[in-house]
């Protein structure tokens, strides 16, 4: 999948779109999201400069916390969400990628009155 990638910590000239490993398949209460929009915030700007590191398990080279998108697959324990649902949420990192895997409890339905970019900015 493609993602915004921090080639080297520093200025914007070190950002590129790069092929990275696919997001993991959802397990248990997780869902796989196709990201349609991602926020850009102060933490992302600091991460680009090497001044904000995501928690273990998240790449320091792929920024992004807020996102909005569509569910493409649900883990076996997910009951209240389904493929095709429009959702938004926050993750500990890697939201500026084509896909992400996240626990379903961290998601909210996007109201019909919001676009993907608007929901990602909430």
ChimeraX attribute file (.defattr): number of C-alpha atoms within 10 A of each C-alpha:
attribute: neighborCount
match mode: 1-to-1
recipient: residues
	/A:1	11
	/A:2	15
	/A:3	22
	/A:4	20
	/A:5	22
	/A:6	24
	/A:7	16
	/A:8	14
	/A:9	17
	/A:10	16
	/A:11	11
	/A:12	13
	/A:13	10
	/A:14	13
	/A:15	17
	/A:16	13
	/A:17	14
	/A:18	15
	/A:19	13
	/A:20	14
	/A:21	9
	/A:22	14
	/A:23	17
	/A:24	13
	/A:25	14
	/A:26	22
	/A:27	17
	/A:28	12
	/A:29	15
	/A:30	21
	/A:31	29
	/A:32	24
	/A:33	28
	/A:34	22
	/A:35	22
	/A:36	20
	/A:37	22
	/A:38	27
	/A:39	20
	/A:40	17
	/A:41	13
	/A:42	9
	/A:43	17
	/A:44	21
	/A:45	17
	/A:46	15
	/A:47	20
	/A:48	25
	/A:49	17
	/A:50	15
	/A:51	12
	/A:52	15
	/A:53	19
	/A:54	20
	/A:55	10
	/A:56	8
	/A:57	8
	/A:58	14
	/A:59	15
	/A:60	19
	/A:61	21
	/A:62	25
	/A:63	31
	/A:64	25
	/A:65	21
	/A:66	23
	/A:67	31
	/A:68	30
	/A:69	28
	/A:70	22
	/A:71	23
	/A:72	16
	/A:73	20
	/A:74	24
	/A:75	18
	/A:76	12
	/A:77	13
	/A:78	18
	/A:79	10
	/A:80	7
	/A:81	18
	/A:82	15
	/A:83	13
	/A:84	13
	/A:85	15
	/A:86	23
	/A:87	25
	/A:88	30
	/A:89	23
	/A:90	19
	/A:91	19
	/A:92	17
	/A:93	23
	/A:94	26
	/A:95	27
	/A:96	25
	/A:97	27
	/A:98	21
	/A:99	23
	/A:100	23
	/A:101	23
	/A:102	23
	/A:103	17
	/A:104	23
	/A:105	13
	/A:106	12
	/A:107	18
	/A:108	16
	/A:109	15
	/A:110	20
	/A:111	12
	/A:112	7
	/A:113	7
	/A:114	11
	/A:115	15
	/A:116	20
	/A:117	16
	/A:118	16
	/A:119	24
	/A:120	24
	/A:121	16
	/A:122	13
